[in-house]
Amino acid sequence: MIEIYDLRRIYRMGNVEVRALDGVTLTIEKGEFLGITGASGSGKTTLLHLLGLLDLPTSGRVIVDGLDILGLTEYEKTMFRLYKLGYVFQDYALVPDLTVMENVSLPAMLRRDRTEAQVKKDSYGILQRIGLCDRKDHLPRELSGGQQQRVSIARAMVNRPDILFADEPCANLDSENSRMVLDLFHEINEEMKQTIIMVSHEDWHKDYFHRIVRLKDGKIVSDGKNEPRRA
């Protein structure tokens, strides 16, 4: 469970104060597929980055399974990100000179509790799951955009994170590849009970979410359960 209390992120641009996030309080249950929506500049990505320890809030608390993650040391935050969190970004963020297999293996190689054999097994297993084993020796530039995003999902999942964050993962994809990526998220959520927090600006994406939180000017303006209509 994720508990968020009065989370704020304020930036200063000269004499101007920008409240990117302005007092967000929220609880996210384990296994939820949560959609965060809102217009550009509403605070969606800011909220995702704060929950994922990619940025620090001006004030507020984030509790994950009883642990105040904002109170961790920098080293502890690094380890928490590595062992507990996974990230999928809209620009894929793959290392261009590494093969698909090497890209997927990177997070697992950083862990201290995995042998080389286990890293290879886990990486191959997740590539099997996303249907890209036949591309494991290819470089990212040899893949389509949809394939690259599936590789980034595999990389995010290789360490079996407690929480998967996705920041507009379909922004650079056409409708067919977008649906393929969201179907993959759906399978991961349903079969592995994976908690997924996804930022989206596309209305049809709501067909996949259990719950939708809408932001405006850094505040929550609606928060409600949703009945996924995925066929």
BELDABEL-V516447 format. One record per backbone hydrogen bond with DSSP energy under -1.0 kcal/mol. NH is the residue of the N-H (numbers start at 0). CO is the residue of the C=O. If there is no record, write none. Layout:
# BELDABEL-V516447
<<NH & CO> <NH & CO>>
This chain:
# BELDABEL-V516447
<<1 & 27> <2 & 62> <3 & 25> <4 & 60> <6 & 23> <7 & 58> <8 & 20> <10 & 17> <12 & 15> <15 & 12> <17 & 10> <19 & 8> <19 & 17> <20 & 8> <21 & 217> <22 & 6> <23 & 6> <25 & 3> <27 & 1> <31 & 28> <33 & 195> <34 & 210> <35 & 197> <36 & 212> <41 & 38> <46 & 42> <47 & 43> <48 & 44> <49 & 45> <50 & 46> <51 & 47> <52 & 49> <53 & 48> <54 & 48> <57 & 7> <58 & 7> <60 & 4> <62 & 2> <63 & 66> <64 & 0> <66 & 63> <68 & 61> <68 & 66> <70 & 67> <71 & 68> <76 & 72> <77 & 73> <78 & 74> <79 & 75> <80 & 76> <81 & 77> <82 & 78> <83 & 79> <84 & 80> <85 & 162> <87 & 164> <91 & 88> <92 & 90> <97 & 94> <99 & 137> <100 & 135> <102 & 98> <103 & 99> <104 & 100> <105 & 101> <108 & 104> <109 & 105> <118 & 114> <119 & 115> <120 & 116> <121 & 117> <122 & 118> <123 & 119> <124 & 120> <125 & 121> <126 & 122> <127 & 123> <128 & 124> <129 & 125> <131 & 126> <134 & 131> <135 & 132> <137 & 134> <141 & 138> <142 & 139> <147 & 143> <148 & 144> <149 & 145> <150 & 146> <151 & 147> <152 & 148> <153 & 149> <154 & 150> <155 & 151> <156 & 152> <157 & 153> <159 & 156> <161 & 83> <162 & 83> <163 & 194> <164 & 85> <165 & 196> <166 & 87> <167 & 198> <170 & 167> <172 & 169> <177 & 173> <178 & 174> <179 & 175> <180 & 176> <181 & 177> <182 & 178> <183 & 179> <184 & 180> <185 & 181> <186 & 182> <187 & 183> <188 & 184> <189 & 185> <190 & 186> <191 & 187> <193 & 187> <195 & 31> <196 & 163> <197 & 33> <198 & 165> <199 & 35> <205 & 202> <206 & 203> <207 & 204> <209 & 32> <210 & 32> <211 & 223> <212 & 34> <213 & 221> <214 & 36> <215 & 218> <217 & 41> <218 & 215> <220 & 213> <221 & 213> <223 & 211> <225 & 209> <229 & 206>>
